[in-house]
Amino acid sequence: MSKHVHWQARWLLGEAEGLALHDGGLRVRLVDGVGVAENALEIEQALAPVHGSHNATAMVKRLAREGAQLLIDPHSRGWRGGKPESTD
């Protein structure tokens, strides 16, 4: 079984706001159909001590793609989660 099985459960979506929020803190929005992590550097810095900086960068890129997939069509990817709390 993949270590990424049930990855959708780690996300909250605010479809009206166009925001995907990962339980690790990454915030992803769609920009021209591409997932853009609003706080990528912050999350990379948090992941680097445990996973190494090269892995942290790759992890954030993968998470940004996941967030984008869910924002584009959440139910086709098996998402069953809720909405994020306001980040205002």
N, C-alpha and C positions, 0 to 999 in steps of 0.2 A: 504494500500500500504506500502511496506517495506521502511524503511529509507535508505536502500542500493540500491533502484531502480536506474537504469542507472549508476551504479558504474563505468562502463567501461569508461564513458566520462571523468573521472578524471585522466586518464592515457595517457601518451605518450609512444610510443614504438620505440626503436631503435633495430629492429630485427637483423641487421647486427652486431651491437655491443653487442647484447644479453642483452639489458638494458631496464627496464621498469621504468619510472619516474612518480611518483604520484604528483598531484598538491600540495600536502602538503609537498613535498620535499623528500619523501622516494625514494631511488634508490634500485632497486631489480634486481639481476642477478640470472640465473639458475646455480646451482652447483649440478651435478649428479641428475638432474631432480627436485631439490628442490629450492624454492625461498629463496634467501639469501639477507637480507637487508644490504646493505653496510654501511649505516649510521643509524642503528637501535637505538643506544644509544642516538644519537643527537635528533632524532625524538621523542623518548620516553620522553626525558627531556623537549621537547617543549610541548608535550601533557599533561604531568603530572599535571601542575598547574590547568588546566581546567577540566581534566577527572579523576584525581587520578593516582598514579603510577601503581596500579594493572590493571586499565583499559587501561592505555597507553601501557603497555606491550602486553596486549591482542589485542589492536588495531593494533599495529605494526605487530604482528603475522598474523592477518587476512589480512592486506594489503600485506604482503610478499606472502601469498598464492594467493591473487588476481593477483599480478604482475606475479607470476609464471604461473598461468593459462593463462594469456594473452600472455606470451612469448612462451608457449607450442603450443597454437592454438588460436590466437587472434580472428579470425573471427567466430569460434564456440561459443565464449562467447559474441558476439555482439559488439566487439570493432570497432569503426569507426573513431578513433582519428588519430593524426599525429605522427611525429617523434620528439623526444626530441632534443633540441639544444645540441651541443657538451659540455661535462663536462670537457674537457681537459683544 
